[in-house]
Each structure stands twice: as C-alpha cells, then as structure tokens.
Amino acid sequence: MTTKKTKHSEIIIDLIKNKAAVSDALYQLKLLIFDLNDKSIINWINSELEGYKDGDNIPPYRNLRSPLYGEIQYYGGGSLINRRIQIPVKTKHLNLLKYKMKDNISVIEKWTKEDSSDKKMPFDIRLAAQIADINLSERCQIMGAWLPIASASFSEITNSVKNKILDILMELENKYGNLDGYTIDFKDKKDKDATSRTIINIIYNDNSIKVGDKNKIDGSILGDNNAH
C-alpha cells in the first residue's frame, strides 16, 4: 500500500508559477525559519530585502562584469570634442571591471520588467583613468565613466535568489511537511543545527562567506562608494 503524498506547499507552487514575487517569498521564508535563530540566514534574507551595505560581502551572483564605457574629451582640429566610447582597459586590470549590485531584490525585480536597454552603473573616474589603456593628458581626459549592465544580468540575480529560496523551501517541506501553516516545529537543538547547516549550504554554496559581518571581499574596490 502506497502512502498518498501531501500536496506541495502553496508558497512553492506560487513561486514556481511566478505568482509570488521573490521579495514576497523571502518574507515568507523569514517567518518560516524564524525559530531557528540563525543570524547568518536572517542576515542574508534581510540583505536581499533591504539591500547590501558598505562593508558587506556581496554574494558572487551579485558581482556583475561589464566592459568599461566613458565620455572622452579631447582637442582635435582646433576644437574641443566629446565622444562616448568603450574604454580599453589594461589586461592586468580587467578583473576590476565588475559592479557590486547592492540594491534590494525588489528594485532588481523591477528592473527585469523594464525596457531591455542597459543601465549605466557609475564607475570612479580616477580609477578609470588609472586602468585605461589609452594615452591621457591635459588634451585628452575621461570626463565620465560607467559600466553598462544588461537587463539579463538582473534576471540572473533574481533567478539565483529564487532558486535558493526554492531549494530551501523544498528541503523544509521534505523534512517537516506542508508549509502552508507558516510554522515549523523544530524538534530540538540538534535538529535546528542540522536544518541551519542545510540552509546555509544552499545560500552560500558551502562558502565561508558571512553576509553583514563587515568583512571585505578580496579586491573590493568598485561598488562600495558608488551611489546609484
């Protein structure tokens, strides 16, 4: 005799069918795992909901790479000329062409639904001048610099967060049953610890990164002081 399988939780179905925003699913997840009292999990949820702060480690899925563009001003033919071009970058500095996306997940979700044109994320002009593989002088200067981020990159961020939420919810459902009551009866400390480890592994992919602990990522030059 086979046991009838309990139907999947509505929160899982709604997320799969795109009936629920990723931000809504994060709020629901926060309620479900509240009794775990795990700071690192709550920090990740809060950072996604509120946005990442200066000094926070930015998850890899939020580190976006892009070519460098800028406005070049130079003298030519006796007149001052302004041109917008892709700025070539010295090979040894190509690793700096990344943008740490700190905005909260609701903003990023909104951007995925807007037009497909690239968003110009600011890039420090002084840094651009240092890494540019062009001859700069008083007669040729970088007046502005930015990293164009394609809308597909925003979709990749929301999909990464969505997949993590789904993996967590399915693990919880498999272990504790239907989640529609939004409460989980964690048995004891051993059970809580095991569940926390599972969730942390899903969030950080077995990485030791902890969100919100004010530690710096290696090479954290961009994004930390660029407002947008």
N, C-alpha and C positions, 0 to 999 in steps of 0.2 A: 504494500500500500504506500503510495507516494503522498508526501505532505504537500498541501497546497501552499504555494509560495505567496507571501504577503506582497501586495502591490507596492510599487516603488513610491517613495515619498513625493508629495506634490512639489516640494522645493526643487527636487532633482528634475522632475518632468518639465516644470516651468522654465528652468534654466536651459535645459536641452532644447526646448522648443522656442527659446528666445522670448518667452512671455514675461520673464523677470530680468531686470537689469542686473548687471554684475554687481553694482553697488548694493542693490537690494539683497542679493544673495549673501553678500559679505555681512550685512546687518543681521540676517537670519543665522548665519554661521556663528557670529559673535554671541548670539543668545544661546545657541546650542552648546557651545563649548565653554560657556562662562564658568561653570563649576569646576573646570579643570584647573583654573587659577594659574595658567601658564603664561607668563609675561611675554615670552618671545612670540607666541602665537598671536596674542592680543596686539602686540606692537605691530606685527605685520598687517593685521586687519585694519588697525587704526591708521597706519601709514598709507595704506591703499585708499582708505575712505577720506582722510584729511589731507593727504599729500605728504611727501617726504621733506624733512627739514635739513638745513645746512648741518653737515657733520654726520648725517645718517648714511649708512651703507645703502647704496642703490642696487636693487636686485639686477642680475645680468639681463633679464628680459626688458629692463627699462634703460639700458645703455644702448643708445642708437647711434649707428655710424652713418656718416654722410660726407660728401665732398664739401670743400670749403668754397663759398662764393663771397664776393665782396664788390664794393664800389671803389674803383681806382681813379684817382685824379692825377693828371699829368699835363705837361705842356707839349703841344705838337702844332707845328705850322704857325707858330706865333700866337696861339690861343690856348686857353685852358679847357681841357677835355675831361669829361666824366664818363666812365664806362662801367657797366656791371658785367663781371666775368667770373668764370671759375678760376680760383687762385691755385696755381700749382703749389704743392707742399713738398718740402724736402723729405726724402724717403724715411729718414730716421725719426721723423715726427708724425708719420701717418697714423700712429697709434693715438694721437691726440684728437683726431677727427671723430669725436663722439660727443653725444649730448646726453646728459643725465636727466631723464624725464622725471621731474618731481611732482608734477600735477596730480591731483587726486583722480581716482578712476572714473568718477562721474564726468569730469571735464574731458578726459581722454575718450570716453564712450561717446560724448557729444561730437568730438572731432571726427570720429569714424563715420558719422552720419552726415557730415557736411560735405561740401564740394571736394573734388579729388585733387585740387591744387595743393602744392607743397606749402607747409608752414615754415616761415623763416624764424629759426631759433637763434638768438643773438650769440655772437662769438666775440670774445675780447679782442679789440683792435690791436692792442700792443702784442698780444700773443700771436695774432695773425701775421703781424709784421716780422716777428722773430722766426716763424716757421715757413714763411712764404719762400718759394724757390724762384723769385724774380728780383731784379735789381731795383731797390727802393732808394730814393734820395729826396732832396727838397723839391725836385721837379717831378717826382712820381711817388705818390703816397696812397696808402689804403685809408679811405675815409669811413668805411663801414664794412662789417663782416658778419656773415651768418651761415648757419647750416640749414639747408632746405630739407625738411623731414616730410616724406611722402605719407599720405593717409594710410597706406598699407601698414606702415610701422605702428600706427596707433591701434589698428586692428590686431596686430600681432601681440601687443601688450594686453589688450582686453582678453584675447583668446588664451594667453598664458595664465592670466589670473583666473579666468573661467574654468580652465582645465584643472587647475589646482583645487579650486573650490569643489568641483565635481568629484575629483579623486577623494577628497576629504569626506564629502557627504556620503559617497558610496561605501567608503571604509566604515563610517559611523553606522550607516544603515545595515551593512552586513553584520556588524558586531552587536548592535543594540536594537535592531528592528526599525520599523517605520518611524520617521522623524516628524510626522505631521503635528504631533503634540508639542513640538519645540522644547521638549525636556528630555534629558538623558540621565538615567540613574547609574552613575558611575559607582561600581561596587566598592572599591577600597583604594588606598593609595597606590598599590601595585598596579591595579587596573588603570588608574588615572595616568600613572607614569608611562605605562605601555602605550596608551592611547596618545598621549602627548608626543612621545617619540615618533610614532607613526605619522602624525600630522606634521611635525617639524621636518621629517624626512621628505614629505611631499612638498612642503613650502620651499625648503632650502636645497632640495636635491642632494641631501647628505653633505651640504656645505656647512662650514662652521660659522658662516656669516650670521650675525645677530642684528636685526633692524633696530635702530633707535638707540644704540649704545654709544653714539658719538665717535665711533672709530672711523678712520678714513680708509677708503679703497685705495690700493696702490695706484699712483699716477692720477690722483683726484685733483685735476686742475680745472676742468671745464664744468660748468653747470652749477657749482657751488655758490658762485657770486653773480650769476647771470639771471636777472629777473626777466620774467616774460608774462 
